[in-house]
Each structure stands twice: as C-alpha cells, then as structure tokens.
C-alpha cells in the first residue's frame, strides 16, 4: 500500500494506486491523484469524474468508455461529436481506467474499462 496526501487527509492506496473504499473519495483526493499522474483537472475532467461516480452509485459498476462518451460528450463538446480518443486524451494514462482511479472507483470494477 502507498499513501496519498490531499489537503483534507491522508489515505492508503492499494498496489495499483486505487482507493480501498469508494466513500473515502473527495475532490482533494482526486486532485492529489491527478497531480501524481501529472494531470491538471479541467471542467471536462470533472464532468467525466462526476458522471463516473454517479453511474457507479446507480449501477455498482463503472460505465464503459462508450457510455461515458455518449453521456458526457454533449456537455463537453456541444458542436463537435466527442469520441473515445478525446476521452483518452483527457486521461492519457489509460483513458477510462485512469478516470476510474481518479474518480475513486475500486480497481476490481475498472478492469473492463
């Protein structure tokens, strides 16, 4: 296990860098995880993260990349269709899998991303 420090608290992560408990997540944790990956979170990142967390709460599984693109795309890019490549550009270290980690979803659920 490794530790991550956010402005709000310290948390332990598993070997893959995922939170052990979904409810431990907060925006400070997301910022710390993103910073560790070299990412600065934009509004588009936050929209993806919020959608993934809401979807996980409702369905107990993460959304597929296709579901994320269809759900978040119109809000992120109103005039140009959003693609999976653009999702992967936002989260360049694994696309949906990196988004899952930053969103605080458990890693055993994100294997199919």
N, C-alpha and C positions, 0 to 999 in steps of 0.2 A: 504494500500500500504506500502511496505517496500522499503528501499533504498539499492542499491548495489554500492560499490565504486570500480572502477578499476583505473589503472594508468592514463587512459585517461579522465575519468569523472565520475560523479555520475548519476545514473539513478533510477527512481522509478520502482518497480515491482508490479504486481498485487498480490492478496492474495495467489495465488498458486506459486508465485516466477517466473513468466514468464514476459518477456519484453512486454510492451504495443505496441511497434512499431518495426516491423521487421528491419527497416533501422537503428535503434539505435545500433544494434549489431556491435561489433568489437572483435578482438582476446582478447583484455584486458577484455572485459565483459565476454567472455567465460571462461577465466582463473579465474576470480573472482567468477563466478557461480560454476565452478568446485571446486574451493578451499572451497567454502561454503559447498559443498557436501562431502568434504574430498577426492576429486579426484586430481591426478596429470595427466594431459593430455599427452598422448604419441602420437607417429606418427599415430597409429591405431585410436585413438580417433579423431585426427584432420582429418583423411581421412573420417571417418563417418560423422563428423560435416560438412565438406566441401560438401560431397555428399548430405546431407540432405538439406543444404541451396540451392544448385544448383537445386535439384529436386523441392523444394518448389517454387523457382523463375519460373521454367519452367511449373509447373503444378498447382500451387496455393493450393496444399495440401501436407502434409508430405508423404514420402514414407512409405510403410508398412515395418515391420521388414524383411519380406521375400525379398522385393525389395532391402533393404539395404544389406542384407547378400549376395545376388546374385551379386550386383554391386560392393561392396567394398571387399568382400571375397577374390577374386583372388589377389588383391593388398596387402592385409593384411597377407594372408597365401597362398603363391604360391604352396606349396607342399601338404598341408592337407586341405581338404574342410572345409570352415568356416561355422559355424552353428549359429542358433539363440541364443543358450546358450552362445556362445562366445561373441555375441553382448551384452547379458545381463551381462556377466562377466565384460565387459568393462564399462558398465553403470549399476552398481548393484542396484541402487535405482530407478528401474523402466524401465530398458532397453531402448527401443525406446523412451518412454515418457521422460526419463531423458535426452537422447540425443537431443530430440526436444527442451527442455528447455535451455540446454547449447548452442545449435545452434541458439537460438533466435527466433524460430518459435512461433507464437501465440498459447496459450494453447487451444483455442477452436478448433483448427485444429488438435491437437495432441491427442484428445480423443480416436481415433481409433487405436493408436499405441499399 
